[in-house]
Amino acid sequence: MARPLEFDRSKALNKALALFWRKGYQATSLADLLAAMEIGRSSFYAAFTDKRTLYIACMDLFSARVMDMLERECREKAPLDVLQQFLEGSLAGGRGVRSGWGCMLVNSVIELAGLDDDLVARASSHLLSLQGFFRRCLEDAGTTPAQSEELAAMLMLFNEGVRVSSRRRLPEAQHLQPIATAFRLIRSAVA
């Protein structure tokens, strides 16, 4: 009979997510994970199987949290405001603990391209879901289906660039001005 888990799986998963997000998949060793998660090797394998399986769970959790946050915001704010604030969010006042980490999904695509096509495909699938959210917001803001598709694709490329650029730790204004310009153009296209 297997021993019951002696740790909080959710807390351990959150700690692993933060570590993978900050360091990346390849630079995070099993020893790093065990220390951050505050669990032993046997508990790790019993709960998460292996590092790769844990990484997939972390990517899925990261994506679910982003989507949940955006869906909540959409119930309270205008769709274009939600999109603009999403892009500005990791930059404006971004001096906290996660400042400069970028996006775990974008980081995964960059780090693992050509090394692990399955992990890249999973991260890309989550990014496509996010692009679908962008499209729905744009439609809610009054764009035609064709416009929303085109603008959502543009915003996804913009999002990916913003997330990579955020890791450079440039002055806030250098990030925020292009976002403001992009949304000024989008708002004029919608009007």
C-alpha positions as a Markdown table, in Angstrom:
| # | Residue | x | y | z |
|---|---|---|---|---|
| 1 | Met | 0.0 | 0.0 | 0.0 |
| 2 | Ala | 1.4 | 3.4 | -1.0 |
| 3 | Arg | 2.1 | 5.9 | 1.8 |
| 4 | Pro | -0.2 | 9.0 | 1.9 |
| 5 | Leu | 1.4 | 12.3 | 0.8 |
| 6 | Glu | 2.9 | 14.2 | 3.7 |
| 7 | Phe | 2.9 | 17.6 | 2.1 |
| 8 | Asp | 0.6 | 20.1 | 0.6 |
| 9 | Arg | 0.7 | 19.2 | -3.2 |
| 10 | Ser | -0.8 | 22.6 | -4.2 |
| 11 | Lys | 1.8 | 24.6 | -2.3 |
| 12 | Ala | 4.6 | 22.4 | -3.7 |
| 13 | Leu | 3.2 | 22.9 | -7.2 |
| 14 | Asn | 3.1 | 26.7 | -6.7 |
| 15 | Lys | 6.8 | 26.7 | -5.6 |
| 16 | Ala | 7.8 | 24.6 | -8.5 |
| 17 | Leu | 5.9 | 26.9 | -10.9 |
| 18 | Ala | 7.7 | 30.0 | -9.5 |
| 19 | Leu | 11.1 | 28.2 | -9.8 |
| 20 | Phe | 10.5 | 27.0 | -13.4 |
| 21 | Trp | 9.1 | 30.5 | -14.4 |
| 22 | Arg | 12.2 | 32.2 | -13.0 |
| 23 | Lys | 15.0 | 29.8 | -14.0 |
| 24 | Gly | 13.5 | 27.9 | -16.9 |
| 25 | Tyr | 13.1 | 24.1 | -17.5 |
| 26 | Gln | 16.7 | 23.2 | -18.2 |
| 27 | Ala | 18.4 | 25.3 | -15.6 |
| 28 | Thr | 16.1 | 23.9 | -12.8 |
| 29 | Ser | 17.6 | 20.7 | -11.4 |
| 30 | Leu | 15.8 | 18.1 | -9.4 |
| 31 | Ala | 17.8 | 19.2 | -6.3 |
| 32 | Asp | 16.5 | 22.8 | -6.9 |
| 33 | Leu | 13.0 | 21.5 | -7.1 |
| 34 | Leu | 13.2 | 19.4 | -4.0 |
| 35 | Ala | 14.6 | 22.3 | -2.0 |
| 36 | Ala | 12.1 | 24.8 | -3.3 |
| 37 | Met | 9.2 | 22.5 | -2.8 |
| 38 | Glu | 10.4 | 21.3 | 0.6 |
| 39 | Ile | 9.8 | 17.7 | -0.2 |
| 40 | Gly | 11.9 | 14.5 | -0.4 |
| 41 | Arg | 12.8 | 12.6 | -3.6 |
| 42 | Ser | 10.4 | 9.8 | -3.0 |
| 43 | Ser | 7.5 | 12.2 | -2.3 |
| 44 | Phe | 8.4 | 14.1 | -5.5 |
| 45 | Tyr | 8.3 | 11.0 | -7.6 |
| 46 | Ala | 5.1 | 9.7 | -6.0 |
| 47 | Ala | 3.3 | 13.0 | -6.5 |
| 48 | Phe | 4.7 | 14.3 | -9.7 |
| 49 | Thr | 6.3 | 11.3 | -11.5 |
| 50 | Asp | 9.2 | 13.3 | -13.0 |
| 51 | Lys | 10.5 | 16.8 | -13.7 |
| 52 | Arg | 9.0 | 16.9 | -17.2 |
| 53 | Thr | 5.5 | 15.9 | -15.9 |
| 54 | Leu | 5.8 | 18.5 | -13.2 |
| 55 | Tyr | 6.8 | 21.1 | -15.8 |
| 56 | Ile | 3.7 | 20.3 | -17.8 |
| 57 | Ala | 1.5 | 20.7 | -14.7 |
| 58 | Cys | 3.1 | 24.0 | -14.0 |
| 59 | Met | 2.6 | 25.3 | -17.6 |
| 60 | Asp | -1.0 | 24.2 | -17.4 |
| 61 | Leu | -1.5 | 25.9 | -14.0 |
| 62 | Phe | 0.2 | 29.1 | -15.2 |
| 63 | Ser | -2.1 | 29.2 | -18.3 |
| 64 | Ala | -5.2 | 28.5 | -16.3 |
| 65 | Arg | -4.4 | 31.3 | -13.8 |
| 66 | Val | -3.8 | 33.8 | -16.6 |
| 67 | Met | -7.0 | 32.9 | -18.3 |
| 68 | Asp | -9.0 | 33.0 | -15.1 |
| 69 | Met | -7.6 | 36.4 | -14.2 |
| 70 | Leu | -8.5 | 37.8 | -17.7 |
| 71 | Glu | -12.0 | 36.3 | -17.6 |
| 72 | Arg | -12.6 | 38.0 | -14.2 |
| 73 | Glu | -11.2 | 41.3 | -15.5 |
| 74 | Cys | -13.6 | 41.1 | -18.6 |
| 75 | Arg | -16.6 | 41.0 | -16.3 |
| 76 | Glu | -15.6 | 44.3 | -14.7 |
| 77 | Lys | -13.9 | 46.3 | -17.4 |
| 78 | Ala | -14.2 | 47.3 | -21.1 |
| 79 | Pro | -12.6 | 44.6 | -23.4 |
| 80 | Leu | -9.9 | 46.9 | -24.8 |
| 81 | Asp | -9.0 | 48.1 | -21.4 |
| 82 | Val | -8.5 | 44.5 | -20.2 |
| 83 | Leu | -6.2 | 43.8 | -23.1 |
| 84 | Gln | -4.1 | 47.0 | -22.7 |
| 85 | Gln | -3.8 | 46.5 | -18.9 |
| 86 | Phe | -2.8 | 42.8 | -19.5 |
| 87 | Leu | 0.1 | 44.0 | -21.6 |
| 88 | Glu | 1.0 | 46.8 | -19.3 |
| 89 | Gly | 0.6 | 44.7 | -16.1 |
| 90 | Ser | 3.9 | 43.0 | -16.0 |
| 91 | Leu | 5.7 | 46.3 | -16.8 |
| 92 | Ala | 3.9 | 49.1 | -15.0 |
| 93 | Gly | 5.2 | 49.2 | -11.5 |
| 94 | Gly | 6.7 | 45.8 | -12.1 |
| 95 | Arg | 9.4 | 45.9 | -9.5 |
| 96 | Gly | 8.1 | 43.1 | -7.5 |
| 97 | Val | 9.4 | 39.6 | -7.0 |
| 98 | Arg | 8.4 | 38.5 | -10.5 |
| 99 | Ser | 9.6 | 41.6 | -12.3 |
| 100 | Gly | 11.6 | 40.7 | -15.3 |
| 101 | Trp | 10.5 | 37.0 | -15.4 |
| 102 | Gly | 8.5 | 37.4 | -18.6 |
| 103 | Cys | 5.8 | 34.9 | -19.4 |
| 104 | Met | 6.4 | 31.2 | -18.5 |
| 105 | Leu | 4.8 | 30.1 | -21.8 |
| 106 | Val | 6.8 | 32.5 | -24.0 |
| 107 | Asn | 9.9 | 31.6 | -22.0 |
| 108 | Ser | 9.2 | 27.9 | -22.6 |
| 109 | Val | 8.9 | 28.4 | -26.4 |
| 110 | Ile | 12.2 | 30.3 | -26.6 |
| 111 | Glu | 14.1 | 28.0 | -24.3 |
| 112 | Leu | 12.9 | 24.7 | -25.6 |
| 113 | Ala | 12.6 | 25.4 | -29.4 |
| 114 | Gly | 14.4 | 22.6 | -31.2 |
| 115 | Leu | 15.0 | 20.7 | -27.9 |
| 116 | Asp | 11.6 | 19.5 | -26.9 |
| 117 | Asp | 8.9 | 19.9 | -29.6 |
| 118 | Asp | 6.2 | 18.5 | -27.3 |
| 119 | Leu | 6.7 | 21.0 | -24.6 |
| 120 | Val | 6.9 | 23.8 | -27.1 |
| 121 | Ala | 3.6 | 22.6 | -28.7 |
| 122 | Arg | 2.0 | 22.6 | -25.3 |
| 123 | Ala | 3.1 | 26.1 | -24.5 |
| 124 | Ser | 2.1 | 27.2 | -28.0 |
| 125 | Ser | -1.4 | 25.7 | -27.5 |
| 126 | His | -1.8 | 27.7 | -24.4 |
| 127 | Leu | -0.7 | 30.8 | -26.2 |
| 128 | Leu | -3.2 | 30.1 | -29.0 |
| 129 | Ser | -5.9 | 29.9 | -26.3 |
| 130 | Leu | -4.8 | 33.3 | -25.1 |
| 131 | Gln | -4.9 | 34.6 | -28.7 |
| 132 | Gly | -8.5 | 33.3 | -28.8 |
| 133 | Phe | -9.3 | 35.3 | -25.7 |
| 134 | Phe | -7.8 | 38.4 | -27.4 |
| 135 | Arg | -10.1 | 37.7 | -30.5 |
| 136 | Arg | -13.2 | 37.4 | -28.3 |
| 137 | Cys | -12.3 | 40.7 | -26.5 |
| 138 | Leu | -11.8 | 42.5 | -29.8 |
| 139 | Glu | -15.2 | 41.2 | -31.1 |
| 140 | Asp | -16.8 | 42.3 | -27.8 |
| 141 | Ala | -15.3 | 45.7 | -28.5 |
| 142 | Gly | -17.0 | 45.9 | -31.9 |
| 143 | Thr | -14.6 | 44.6 | -34.5 |
| 144 | Thr | -15.7 | 42.4 | -37.3 |
| 145 | Pro | -14.7 | 38.7 | -37.1 |
| 146 | Ala | -12.0 | 39.3 | -39.8 |
| 147 | Gln | -10.7 | 42.4 | -37.9 |
| 148 | Ser | -10.7 | 40.6 | -34.6 |
| 149 | Glu | -8.7 | 37.6 | -36.1 |
| 150 | Glu | -6.2 | 39.9 | -37.6 |
| 151 | Leu | -5.8 | 42.2 | -34.5 |
| 152 | Ala | -5.6 | 39.2 | -32.2 |
| 153 | Ala | -2.8 | 37.7 | -34.2 |
| 154 | Met | -1.0 | 41.1 | -34.1 |
| 155 | Leu | -1.6 | 41.4 | -30.3 |
| 156 | Met | -0.2 | 37.9 | -29.7 |
| 157 | Leu | 3.0 | 38.8 | -31.5 |
| 158 | Phe | 3.1 | 42.1 | -29.6 |
| 159 | Asn | 2.4 | 40.2 | -26.3 |
| 160 | Glu | 5.3 | 37.8 | -27.0 |
| 161 | Gly | 7.6 | 40.7 | -27.7 |
| 162 | Val | 6.6 | 42.6 | -24.6 |
| 163 | Arg | 7.2 | 39.5 | -22.4 |
| 164 | Val | 10.7 | 39.0 | -23.9 |
| 165 | Ser | 11.4 | 42.7 | -23.7 |
| 166 | Ser | 10.3 | 42.8 | -20.0 |
| 167 | Arg | 13.3 | 40.6 | -19.2 |
| 168 | Arg | 15.6 | 43.4 | -20.3 |
| 169 | Arg | 14.6 | 45.6 | -17.4 |
| 170 | Leu | 14.4 | 48.7 | -19.5 |
| 171 | Pro | 12.9 | 51.9 | -18.1 |
| 172 | Glu | 9.1 | 51.5 | -17.8 |
| 173 | Ala | 8.4 | 54.2 | -20.3 |
| 174 | Gln | 10.3 | 52.4 | -23.0 |
| 175 | His | 7.8 | 49.5 | -22.7 |
| 176 | Leu | 4.6 | 51.4 | -22.0 |
| 177 | Gln | 4.8 | 53.9 | -24.8 |
| 178 | Pro | 4.6 | 51.3 | -27.6 |
| 179 | Ile | 1.7 | 49.6 | -25.9 |
| 180 | Ala | -0.1 | 52.9 | -25.6 |
| 181 | Thr | 0.6 | 53.6 | -29.3 |
| 182 | Ala | -0.7 | 50.1 | -30.3 |
| 183 | Phe | -3.9 | 50.5 | -28.4 |
| 184 | Arg | -4.4 | 54.0 | -29.7 |
| 185 | Leu | -4.3 | 52.5 | -33.2 |
| 186 | Ile | -6.5 | 49.6 | -32.3 |
| 187 | Arg | -9.1 | 51.9 | -30.7 |
| 188 | Ser | -9.1 | 54.1 | -33.8 |
| 189 | Ala | -9.7 | 51.0 | -36.0 |
| 190 | Val | -12.6 | 49.9 | -33.8 |
| 191 | Ala | -14.3 | 53.4 | -33.7 |
